[in-house]
Amino acid sequence: MAAPKSERRSQDRIPLRLPVSIRSSQSESVTGYTRDLSMSGIFLYTDAPILEGSELEIVLMLPPQFTNGEKQWVCCRASVVRVENSQDDRQIGVAANIRNIATLPEIPI
């Protein structure tokens, strides 16, 4: 029997489905959605091909549990550590370590 994999995450992930905008060096800006999220990592699904080792810029609105009570737009810089096909093979699952999170300013309407 194979030994269980050790947990490499530094923080627990919270299951959340949030829309995201993703930019990488391999493609124009594309959209996707999260499966789970922590302040140090993200798992998301997208239709665009993304390679393991890629650097991503991900824009999303963090929910109140991540921002001391208020929703907030952020831009995350992340490194892709794993890519997998989804069960329906139409989307790509992407696991990434978040290196930096920058708050984006609100634009008054």
N, C-alpha and C positions, 0 to 999 in steps of 0.2 A: 504494500500500500504506500502511495506517495505521501510524503510529509506535507502538511498543510502550509500554504503560503503565509509568510509573516505579513502582518499589516504594515504598510509603508506610509499610510496617511498620518499626518501630524495632527489633524483635527477631524472630528466626526463630520460626515457629509449629511446635509439635510435634503430629503427628497423634495424637489421643487421643479415645476414645469414653468419656465419663464422664457419669453422670446429673447433671442440674442441676435446681434449683428456681428459677423465674423470677418476679419480681414487677415489674409496671409500673403506671403510672397508668391504662392502658387495660383492665386485666384483673385478676382475682383471681390468686392464686398458681397457676402452671401448671408442668408439668414438660417436660423436653426432654433432649437429650444433645448433647455437644460433638462437633465434627468435628476441630477443632484448637484449640490454646491456647498462649499465651505469657503472660508476666507483664504485657504491655501490651495484649493483644487476645485475642478469642475469636470463634470461629464456631460456632454451635449451630443445632440444628433443634428446632422445637416445632410443635404443632398450633394454637397460639393466634395470632391476628393481632397482629403487632407492627409499629408504624410507624417508618419512618426518622426519626431525630431523637429518638426516645423515650429516656427515662432508665430503666435497668433496675437491679434488685438481683438478683444471681445468687448462689445458695448451692451450693457443691460441695465435694467432698473432693479436695484437691490430692494428686497422687501424690508419692512420695519424691523424684523428680528435681527437683521445684519447691521442696521444703521441707527440704533438707539431711538427707535420709534417713528421714523419718517422714511418714506420711500425716497430713493436717491439714485440718479443716473451715475454710472461709473464706467470707466474704461479699464479693462484688465489686460495686462501683458502676461502671456502664458506660454509654456513650452509643452508640446504634445508628447506624452509618454506612452500612449497606446492608442491604436486605431482598430476598430472591429466592425464587421458587418452587422446590421441589425437583423432581427429575425425575418423581416420581410424582404431583406436585401435591397431595399430602395433607398435606405439611408445609411450613413456612416456614423458609427459611435466614436466619439473622441474623448479620451481622458487627458487632462492637462494639469500641470502644476502652475498655479498662479504665482508670478514673481512680484507683481506690482499692481496696486489698485489705485487709480486716480479718480477723485470726485469730479464730475462734470458740472459746470455751472447751469443753473436753471435759466431758460430763455423766457422772459416775460412775453405774454401774448397780448 
